Amino acid sequence: MRIVLLGGSFDPIHNGHLQMAKYAYKQLNVDEVWFMIAKDAPLKATSQVPFQVRKDMVQTAIRAYSYFKVCDIEETMNDKTYTIHSVKELKRLYPTYEFSFIMGEDQVAQLHNWQDIDELENLIQLYAFQRNNKKIHTTYKVKALQMPGYDISSTVIRSGHLLHVPKQIRSIILNNRLYTDFISSYMSEERYAHSLRVATLCKEIAVCNNMDGNKAYLMGLLHDINKEFKFMDVEASKHVLMHLRPSLLEEHKNIWHGYLGSYICAHSLYIKDKDILYAIENHVLGQCKNKYAMVLYVSDKLDPQRDYDTQACTLLCKQNIYLGYKEVNKQQTVFYNKEK
């Protein structure tokens, strides 16, 4: 068996990793590509998502490819792990296998910092991708592979560019509330702070009503994702509404973000939970027919930073969401009638 190892934290795995694996498989004519998940990253200062979660993401992302495998050898290794240790253990476990190792060009510049790199380069053939015909400059024994440019990294993914990960991985990221700081890139600082407060209140009210607190937190976090038209601009939003909800075009654009937020969560973030989608769609006007929608509606209106007293209604919602929703809805109706 000829195996090429693609090592990394995969925090998270993204389309660039999959592209590297595909090109390596074809160019090196190997039997399999193993995604060797790092237990920790010695050259990275940032903390990582737990190993098992990253492993689940990799397994999900490569499920459709019979020649891609997960290599979790570092999961049970003690202390800080280095590539040299993992390669030695693999060669011991699979003495008849021929291993090679591929990396991105960004790693080539750091090879001098790798543990026992002089021994590693003689133990296994190292390959690096040379993107857009850009030559690889190194004194180590690294052979070049060709690959079109794909300028994306896990760091960029964690900052919010989820469109660069397989759609199944987006669901895992959101359902496990991983890298949720990315939401801040689509909002002003003030709007993001509001979303965090609403998410926290959603969870508190949901738990008090024997509901799923994590699901409630997620819908609160995402409910205003397109309030400021940073995920989908105004013209793109109009296009969606024209085809799917033309009646909303007759309303002020401040009303649109409920439907558009639900649309984005379903079609861009691949959230499948119908309670979440329904709640986000209906949180603006409060046309709520299930408990999760009621929770989001009241939490949005009862943000502790509102310029009115929210304590009494918040307590009522925690005691009974149906009664709390009716009271909040009644007060909001009175408020808007006065405004008119």
C-alpha positions in Angstrom: 0.0 0.0 0.0 1.2 3.5 -0.9 -0.1 6.0 1.5 0.2 9.8 1.5 -0.3 11.6 4.8 -2.0 15.0 4.9 -1.2 16.3 8.4 -2.9 19.2 10.1 -5.1 20.4 12.9 -8.2 20.5 10.6 -9.6 23.2 12.9 -11.8 23.0 10.8 -11.3 21.0 7.7 -12.1 23.1 4.6 -12.3 22.8 0.8 -8.6 23.6 0.4 -7.7 20.5 2.4 -9.9 18.4 0.2 -8.4 19.9 -2.9 -4.9 19.2 -1.7 -5.8 15.5 -1.0 -7.4 15.1 -4.4 -4.4 16.5 -6.3 -2.0 14.5 -4.2 -3.9 11.3 -4.9 -3.8 11.8 -8.6 -0.3 13.1 -9.0 1.4 10.6 -6.7 -0.7 7.7 -7.8 -1.1 6.4 -4.3 -3.7 3.9 -2.9 -5.0 6.2 -0.2 -4.7 9.6 1.4 -4.8 9.6 5.2 -5.8 12.8 7.0 -3.5 12.7 10.0 -5.2 14.8 12.6 -2.8 16.6 15.0 -3.5 16.1 18.7 -2.1 19.6 19.2 -0.2 22.0 17.1 3.3 22.8 18.6 3.8 25.8 16.3 0.3 27.3 17.0 -0.5 29.5 20.0 -4.3 29.3 19.6 -6.4 26.8 21.4 -8.1 24.1 19.4 -11.5 22.5 19.2 -11.4 19.1 21.0 -9.8 16.3 19.0 -13.0 14.2 18.7 -14.9 17.1 17.3 -12.2 17.8 14.7 -12.1 14.1 13.9 -15.9 14.0 13.4 -15.6 16.9 11.0 -12.9 15.2 8.9 -14.9 11.9 8.8 -18.0 13.8 7.6 -16.1 15.8 5.0 -14.4 12.7 3.4 -17.2 10.2 3.7 -17.9 10.3 -0.1 -14.3 9.4 -1.0 -13.4 5.7 -0.6 -9.7 6.5 -1.0 -9.6 9.1 1.8 -9.2 7.8 5.4 -8.9 9.3 8.9 -5.6 8.8 10.7 -6.2 9.3 14.4 -2.9 7.9 15.7 -2.1 11.0 17.7 -5.3 10.8 19.7 -3.8 8.3 22.1 -0.2 9.5 22.1 1.1 11.0 25.3 2.5 14.5 25.8 3.1 16.9 23.0 3.0 15.2 19.6 5.3 15.9 16.6 5.1 14.7 13.0 8.3 12.7 13.5 6.8 10.7 16.4 3.6 9.9 14.4 5.5 8.9 11.3 7.7 6.5 13.3 4.7 4.9 15.0 2.9 4.5 11.6 6.0 2.8 10.1 6.1 0.5 13.1 2.4 -0.4 12.8 2.5 -0.8 9.0 5.9 -2.0 8.1 5.0 -3.0 4.6 3.3 0.3 3.8 5.1 3.1 1.9 4.4 6.5 3.4 4.9 10.1 2.1 3.8 13.4 3.6 2.2 16.4 1.9 1.9 20.0 3.2 0.9 23.4 2.1 3.5 25.8 1.0 3.0 27.9 4.1 4.5 25.0 6.1 7.7 24.8 4.1 8.9 28.1 5.5 8.5 26.7 9.0 10.3 23.4 8.5 13.4 24.6 10.3 11.2 24.8 13.5 9.9 21.2 13.1 11.0 18.6 15.7 13.9 16.5 14.3 13.3 17.7 10.7 16.7 16.4 9.6 15.7 12.9 10.6 12.1 13.3 9.3 13.2 14.2 5.8 15.3 11.1 5.6 12.6 8.9 7.0 9.8 9.9 4.7 9.4 11.7 1.4 8.0 15.3 1.9 5.9 17.0 -0.7 4.6 20.5 -0.9 2.1 22.1 -3.2 3.5 24.8 -5.6 0.5 27.0 -6.2 0.1 29.0 -9.4 3.6 27.9 -10.6 5.2 29.7 -7.6 8.5 28.0 -6.8 9.2 26.4 -3.4 12.4 27.7 -1.9 13.8 25.4 0.8 17.1 23.6 1.7 15.1 20.5 2.8 14.3 17.5 0.7 10.8 18.6 -0.4 9.4 17.8 -3.8 6.9 20.0 -5.5 3.4 19.2 -6.5 1.2 21.3 -8.8 -2.1 22.7 -7.7 -4.2 25.8 -8.6 -4.2 28.6 -6.1 -6.7 28.2 -3.3 -6.1 31.1 -0.9 -8.0 30.0 2.2 -7.0 28.8 5.6 -8.6 27.5 8.8 -7.9 30.8 10.4 -10.0 32.6 7.7 -12.7 30.0 8.2 -12.9 30.6 11.9 -13.3 34.3 11.1 -16.5 33.7 9.3 -15.9 32.4 5.7 -18.0 29.3 6.2 -18.8 29.1 2.4 -15.3 27.6 2.1 -16.2 24.5 4.1 -18.3 21.6 2.9 -22.0 22.2 3.7 -22.1 19.2 6.1 -19.3 20.8 8.1 -21.2 24.1 8.4 -24.0 22.3 10.2 -21.5 20.7 12.6 -19.9 24.1 13.3 -23.1 25.8 14.0 -24.9 23.0 15.9 -21.8 22.7 18.2 -21.5 26.5 18.4 -17.9 26.4 17.2 -16.1 29.5 16.1 -19.2 31.5 16.6 -17.2 34.7 16.8 -17.5 34.6 13.0 -21.0 36.1 13.3 -19.4 39.4 14.4 -18.0 39.9 10.9 -21.5 40.4 9.6 -22.6 42.8 12.3 -21.6 46.1 13.9 -20.1 45.8 17.4 -23.4 47.0 18.9 -25.5 44.6 16.9 -23.2 41.7 17.8 -23.4 42.6 21.5 -27.2 42.6 21.2 -27.2 39.2 19.6 -25.1 37.8 22.4 -27.5 39.1 25.0 -30.5 37.8 23.1 -28.9 34.4 22.7 -28.1 34.2 26.5 -31.7 35.2 27.3 -33.1 32.7 24.8 -31.2 29.9 26.5 -32.3 31.0 30.0 -36.0 31.3 29.1 -35.9 28.0 27.1 -34.2 26.0 30.0 -36.8 27.4 32.4 -39.5 26.1 30.1 -37.9 22.6 29.7 -36.7 23.3 26.2 -33.4 22.8 24.4 -31.2 25.7 25.7 -28.4 25.1 23.1 -30.9 25.3 20.2 -32.4 28.4 21.7 -29.0 30.0 22.1 -28.1 29.4 18.4 -31.3 31.0 17.1 -30.7 34.0 19.3 -27.2 34.3 18.1 -28.2 34.2 14.4 -31.5 36.1 14.5 -30.1 39.4 13.2 -27.4 38.0 10.9 -28.6 40.1 8.0 -30.1 43.0 9.9 -27.4 45.3 8.5 -27.2 43.7 5.1 -23.6 42.6 5.5 -24.1 38.9 4.7 -26.4 39.6 1.7 -26.5 43.2 0.4 -29.7 45.1 -0.3 -29.8 44.3 -4.0 -29.3 40.6 -3.5 -31.9 40.7 -0.7 -34.4 42.3 -3.1 -33.7 39.6 -5.7 -34.4 36.8 -3.1 -37.6 38.5 -1.9 -38.8 39.1 -5.5 -38.8 35.4 -6.2 -39.7 34.0 -2.8 -41.6 36.6 -0.8 -42.6 39.6 -3.1 -45.1 40.9 -0.5 -42.2 41.9 1.8 -40.9 44.3 -0.8 -43.9 46.5 0.0 -42.7 46.7 3.7 -39.8 48.8 5.0 -36.5 47.0 4.6 -36.1 46.8 8.4 -38.8 44.2 8.3 -37.0 42.0 5.7 -34.3 40.6 8.0 -36.4 38.0 9.7 -37.2 36.2 6.4 -33.7 36.8 5.0 -32.0 35.6 8.1 -34.0 32.4 8.0 -33.2 32.1 4.3 -29.4 32.6 4.9 -29.4 30.1 7.8 -31.1 27.5 5.6 -29.3 28.0 2.3 -25.9 29.4 3.2 -25.3 28.0 6.7 -27.2 24.7 6.1 -29.2 24.8 9.3 -31.9 22.2 9.0 -33.8 22.7 12.3 -37.2 23.9 11.4 -37.8 25.4 14.9 -34.8 27.7 14.4 -35.7 28.7 10.9 -39.3 29.4 11.8 -38.3 31.4 14.9 -35.8 33.6 13.0 -38.3 34.2 10.2 -41.0 35.4 12.5 -39.1 37.2 15.3 -39.6 40.7 13.8 -43.4 40.9 13.9 -44.0 38.2 16.5 -46.3 36.0 14.5 -45.3 33.0 16.6 -47.0 29.6 16.5 -44.5 27.5 18.4 -42.6 27.9 21.7 -39.1 28.5 20.2 -40.5 31.3 18.0 -42.1 32.8 21.2 -38.8 32.5 23.1 -36.8 34.4 20.3 -39.5 37.1 20.0 -39.6 37.9 23.7 -35.9 37.6 24.2 -35.3 40.1 21.4 -37.8 42.5 22.9 -36.6 41.9 26.5 -32.9 42.5 25.8 -31.7 43.9 29.2 -30.2 46.9 27.5 -33.5 48.1 26.2 -34.6 51.6 27.3 -37.5 50.2 29.3 -37.9 47.9 32.3 -37.8 44.3 31.1 -37.5 42.5 34.4 -41.2 41.7 35.1 -41.9 40.3 31.7 -38.6 38.3 31.7 -39.6 36.7 34.9 -43.1 35.9 33.6 -41.5 34.3 30.4 -39.3 32.1 32.5 -42.3 31.0 34.5 -44.6 30.4 31.5 -43.5 31.2 27.9 -47.1 31.3 26.7 -48.2 33.9 29.2 -45.0 35.8 28.8 -45.3 35.9 25.1 -48.9 37.2 25.3 -47.9 40.0 27.7 -44.8 41.0 25.6 -46.9 41.0 22.4 -49.6 43.1 24.0 -47.1 45.6 25.3 -45.4 45.8 21.9 -48.7 46.4 20.2 -49.5 49.3 22.5 -46.0 50.7 22.0 -46.3 50.6 18.2 -49.8 52.1 18.2 -48.4 55.0 20.3 -45.6 55.5 17.8 -48.0 55.8 15.0 
